[in-house]
Amino acid sequence: MTATISVNGTSLDNLLAQGVDTASGIHKVPAKRGANIDVPMRHGQLYVPHKRYQPASLVFPMWVRGVSPDGSVPSDDAARIAFHNRLRALVGLFTIGERVTIRHTLTDLTAREITGEVTEVLDFTVDSYDRNTIGNVAIGLDCADPFWTDLAPTVSTFTVTSGQQAALAEFAAATAPMDDVVVRFYPGTNPTLSQPSTGVFLSYSGPITAGRKLEVDTQAWTATGTVDAGGTWLPATAPAQHIPRVSHGRYPRFFSLAPQSPAPVVALTFTSGGSMTVSITGYQRHLVP
């Protein structure tokens, strides 16, 4: 096997020897949502940038056989019992709970996950020629979040002078937008982090003095760390202490990191002298596993 697929932590390989065929149909890139605009008296259309993605629709075509654990075909009664046990186990994997998490793992142990729900009828086509010991089914999953996600977060830290750009090589493998990153600003004044290719930016108005840092969680809508309250630095106890000093643009979240080739490029500006350090932490997202 060049790859394994698990459902809620249960590997389908455990059923392969029992007669469940390998799964396919998961390498589908979700379609984009929205369209360009027709303009009267103009050729073609007006291009609309930054289109969002549709939910992902994955299909697992499989077949189930009534075989023994070693792959041998038992007598008729045993074959029918084995077939129904395999069928029940497969249905349970995909239907217990409202949603299931699919993990795709390669032989180099890199793995990505996606979560979906079975919304269509599970219609097993049973071949009566083999006396109800073999059947086919296509299990479809609708994934509201259309992207595959790494299991472990990626961290990219860079130090630049004001106005300088940095290529985030650590995020080079990503092919889908990353909306759940955490941005950490280290000492500097009035920093603005941006991604020139999208125009998305994140700013903090004020100084971050030596030994301090500001951590902005773009998914949780929080900015934590230490804040300057009237000249005195205090531990942050509530977002209200610092969020009014955080601004962002061109995207609903505080910040979103878009994929680029060969790697995402960001820029940093600030008003203090010398250099400033920023780190970005997030789970790389992908259009295919």
C-alpha positions in Angstrom: 0.0 0.0 0.0 1.3 3.5 -0.9 -1.2 5.1 1.4 -3.7 4.3 4.1 -7.0 5.8 4.9 -8.6 5.8 8.3 -12.1 6.9 9.4 -12.4 8.3 12.9 -9.1 6.6 13.8 -10.1 3.2 12.4 -8.0 2.2 9.4 -9.8 0.8 6.4 -6.8 -1.5 6.0 -8.3 -3.5 8.9 -11.2 -4.2 6.5 -9.2 -4.6 3.3 -8.2 -8.2 4.2 -11.9 -8.8 5.0 -13.0 -7.9 1.5 -13.4 -4.1 1.5 -11.8 -2.7 -1.7 -9.5 0.3 -1.5 -11.1 3.7 -1.5 -10.7 6.2 -4.3 -12.4 9.4 -5.3 -10.8 11.6 -2.7 -8.4 13.5 -4.9 -11.0 16.1 -6.0 -10.3 19.8 -5.8 -13.4 21.7 -4.6 -14.9 24.2 -7.1 -14.8 27.9 -6.5 -17.9 29.8 -5.4 -19.2 32.8 -7.4 -18.6 33.9 -10.9 -17.3 36.8 -12.9 -19.7 39.6 -13.9 -21.2 40.3 -17.2 -20.9 44.0 -18.2 -23.1 45.5 -20.9 -21.3 46.7 -24.0 -18.1 44.9 -22.9 -16.4 41.8 -24.2 -15.9 38.9 -21.9 -16.6 39.5 -18.2 -15.3 41.5 -15.3 -13.0 39.4 -13.3 -13.9 39.0 -9.6 -10.9 38.2 -7.5 -10.6 36.3 -4.2 -13.4 33.8 -4.9 -14.2 31.4 -2.1 -14.3 27.6 -2.4 -17.4 25.4 -2.4 -17.7 22.6 0.1 -15.8 19.5 -0.9 -17.6 16.4 -2.1 -15.6 13.2 -1.7 -16.6 9.7 -3.0 -15.4 6.3 -1.6 -16.4 3.6 -4.1 -16.0 0.2 -2.4 -17.0 -3.4 -2.6 -17.6 -5.8 0.2 -17.1 -9.5 0.1 -17.9 -12.3 2.5 -14.4 -13.6 3.1 -12.4 -14.9 6.0 -9.7 -12.6 7.6 -7.0 -14.3 5.5 -8.9 -13.6 2.3 -10.2 -17.1 1.7 -13.8 -17.8 0.7 -15.6 -19.9 3.4 -18.7 -22.0 2.9 -22.0 -20.3 1.8 -23.4 -19.7 5.3 -20.1 -18.4 6.7 -19.6 -16.2 3.6 -23.0 -14.6 4.0 -22.4 -14.0 7.7 -18.9 -12.5 7.0 -20.4 -10.3 4.2 -23.1 -8.8 6.5 -20.5 -8.3 9.3 -18.2 -6.4 6.9 -21.1 -4.4 5.6 -22.3 -3.5 9.1 -18.8 -2.5 10.2 -18.4 -0.3 7.1 -21.7 1.5 7.6 -20.9 2.0 11.2 -17.6 3.7 10.4 -19.2 6.3 8.2 -22.5 6.9 10.0 -22.0 6.8 13.7 -21.9 10.4 14.8 -22.9 13.4 12.7 -19.5 13.8 11.0 -16.5 11.6 10.5 -12.8 12.5 10.1 -10.9 11.0 7.2 -7.1 10.7 7.5 -4.9 10.1 4.5 -1.4 8.8 5.4 1.5 8.2 3.0 4.3 5.8 3.5 6.6 8.7 4.5 4.1 9.1 7.4 2.9 12.5 6.2 -0.8 12.8 6.9 -3.7 15.1 6.3 -7.3 15.1 7.5 -10.7 16.3 6.4 -14.1 16.1 8.2 -17.3 15.4 6.4 -20.8 13.9 6.8 -22.7 11.2 4.8 -25.8 12.9 3.5 -26.8 10.6 0.6 -28.4 7.1 0.7 -26.0 4.2 1.2 -27.2 1.9 -1.5 -25.4 -1.4 -1.5 -25.8 -3.3 -4.8 -25.7 -7.0 -3.8 -24.7 -9.6 -6.4 -27.2 -12.4 -6.0 -25.0 -14.6 -8.2 -22.7 -15.1 -5.2 -25.7 -15.7 -2.9 -25.5 -12.4 -1.1 -21.7 -12.5 -0.4 -20.6 -9.6 -2.4 -21.8 -6.0 -2.8 -20.8 -2.6 -4.2 -21.4 0.8 -2.7 -20.3 4.4 -3.2 -20.1 6.4 0.0 -20.2 10.2 -0.5 -19.1 12.8 2.0 -20.0 16.4 2.0 -17.2 18.4 3.7 -18.4 21.9 4.9 -14.7 22.8 5.4 -13.3 21.9 2.0 -9.6 21.7 2.8 -7.3 18.9 4.0 -5.3 19.9 7.1 -1.9 18.9 8.4 -1.9 17.1 11.8 0.8 19.3 13.3 1.2 23.1 13.1 3.9 24.8 11.0 6.0 27.7 12.4 7.8 30.3 10.4 9.9 33.0 12.1 11.6 35.9 10.3 13.5 39.0 11.2 13.5 41.9 8.7 14.0 45.7 8.5 11.0 47.9 7.9 9.5 47.4 4.4 11.4 44.2 3.7 9.7 41.0 2.5 10.1 37.5 3.7 9.4 34.2 1.9 7.8 31.7 4.3 9.4 28.5 3.0 7.9 26.5 5.8 4.5 27.0 4.3 5.5 26.1 0.7 3.5 22.9 0.6 0.2 24.6 1.3 -2.3 24.9 -1.6 -5.4 26.3 0.3 -5.9 29.5 2.3 -5.0 29.4 6.0 -7.5 31.4 8.1 -6.5 30.1 11.5 -2.9 31.3 11.9 -1.4 32.9 15.0 0.8 35.9 14.5 3.3 36.9 17.1 4.9 40.4 17.0 8.1 40.9 18.9 9.6 44.2 20.1 8.9 47.1 17.6 6.5 50.0 17.1 3.4 50.2 15.0 4.0 47.0 13.0 1.9 46.1 9.9 2.1 42.6 8.5 0.8 42.2 5.0 0.7 39.7 2.1 1.3 41.8 -1.1 -0.3 39.2 -3.4 -3.7 39.5 -1.6 -3.6 42.9 0.1 -4.5 41.4 3.4 -2.9 43.1 6.4 -2.7 43.1 10.2 -1.6 46.1 12.2 -1.0 47.1 15.8 -0.9 50.7 16.9 1.6 51.3 19.6 5.0 50.1 20.9 6.0 46.6 21.9 9.0 47.2 24.1 11.9 44.9 24.8 10.9 41.6 26.4 7.3 42.0 25.3 5.3 40.4 22.5 1.8 40.5 21.1 0.1 37.3 20.0 -2.9 37.6 17.6 -5.0 34.5 17.1 -6.9 35.1 13.8 -9.4 32.2 14.5 -10.3 33.1 18.0 -10.3 36.8 17.4 -8.0 37.5 20.4 -4.8 39.4 21.0 -2.9 38.3 24.1 0.4 38.8 25.7 1.2 42.2 27.3 -0.3 45.5 26.7 0.6 49.1 27.3 -2.0 50.7 29.6 -1.2 54.3 30.1 2.5 53.7 30.0 2.5 50.7 32.3 2.7 47.2 30.8 0.3 44.7 32.3 -0.6 41.1 31.5 -3.6 41.0 29.1 -6.7 39.9 31.0 -9.3 40.6 28.3 -9.4 41.3 24.6 -10.8 44.7 25.2 -7.4 45.8 26.5 -5.8 45.6 23.1 -8.1 44.7 20.3 -9.1 48.4 19.7 -5.4 48.9 18.8 -5.5 46.0 16.3 -6.7 46.7 12.8 -6.9 44.6 9.7 -8.1 44.8 6.1 -9.1 43.0 2.9 -10.4 39.9 4.8 -13.0 39.1 7.4 -10.5 37.6 9.9 -7.6 39.5 11.5 -5.3 37.8 9.0 -5.3 35.0 6.4 -2.2 33.5 4.7 -2.8 32.5 1.1 -0.7 29.9 -0.7 1.8 31.0 -3.2 4.4 29.4 -5.4 7.2 28.7 -4.6 6.2 30.0 -1.1 4.0 32.6 0.5 5.6 36.1 0.7 4.8 38.6 3.4 6.0 42.1 4.1 6.5 44.0 7.4 6.6 47.7 8.1 7.2 49.4 11.4 8.3 52.8 12.7 11.1 52.0 15.1 14.6 51.6 13.9 16.6 48.5 13.2 14.9 45.2 12.7 11.8 43.4 14.0 10.8 39.8 14.4 7.5 38.1 13.6 6.4 34.5 13.7 3.4 32.9 12.0 2.1 29.6 13.3 -0.7 27.6 11.6 -1.8 24.3 10.1 -1.0 24.0 6.4 -4.1 23.5 4.4 -4.4 21.6 1.1 -6.9 21.1 -1.8 -6.1 17.4 -2.1 -4.7 14.9 0.4 
